[in-house]
Amino acid sequence: MMYDYNELRAYVDKWQGILRLKDWDLKLTLVESEWRKTGDVKIDQDDKKAIVLINNHNPKQTNIESVIIHELLHIKLWVMDQMIEELLHCVYGEDEDDPKFSFAYSQFMNLLEQTTEDLAKDYKELGAEDRSVSFSRVQRQADEEAGKKAPDIITD
């Protein structure tokens, strides 16, 4: 086990208040098996409930508070996210294999993730305990390019 549940829960509670998500019921779940992500969030907008998933087996990033901020920001952006996805379906149809839809959708998702990460970095600078930048993902790419085997976790 990599992280202490109570420490992560404290981060969720802290940022739930800062991000004005106090009217949401948030559950924290630690993923204890192989997983390609460090974090994710599943959202039920109608009931204002969300489950924050954190990789506790092999996280890909080292600043876990930043990951929690990022996932909670997805809750703030959820309604806009869903509205734009619906608009893409209205404009390009329901065929997700259509190259036009695929292009527009992938561009939207990339911009959504970039925006969410930029906002998470801004909030992290304003109030996170650990303000370090996690280079883990890009470090793996650099190590691969240089012919090195990347370690599971790279400290910043």
C-alpha positions, 0 to 999 in steps of 0.5 A: 500500500502506497498511501494512507486512506486517512491522509487522502481523505483529509485532502479530499475534505480540504479541497471539497471545501476550497472548491465549494463542493460541500453540497456533494457527497464524496466517497474516496476509493483506493484501487489496490490492483494494476490500473493504468491511471493514478486517479479518476472520478465517477459522477452522479450529477443528479444526486450530487454524488461522486466517487474519487478513485486513487491508484494505491497500487502503482500510481503514475504521478507522485504528487497525490494531493494534486491528483485529488485536486484534479479529480475534484475539478472534474466535478466542477466542470462536469456539466460543461463537459457533458453539454459539449459531449452532447453538442458533439453528438448533435453535430457529428452524430452517434457514430464514434468511429466517424473520423470527424466525430473522433477528431472533434471528441479527442480534441475536446477531451485533450483540451478538457484534461489540459484545462483541468490540469492547468487549474489544478496546478493553479490551486496547488500553488495557492494551497497545497502542502506539496507544491512540487511538479510531478514529472513521472509521465514525461520522465518515463517517455524521456527514459524510454527515448534514452533507452533506460527502463523507467522505475515504477515511481520517480520522485521529483 
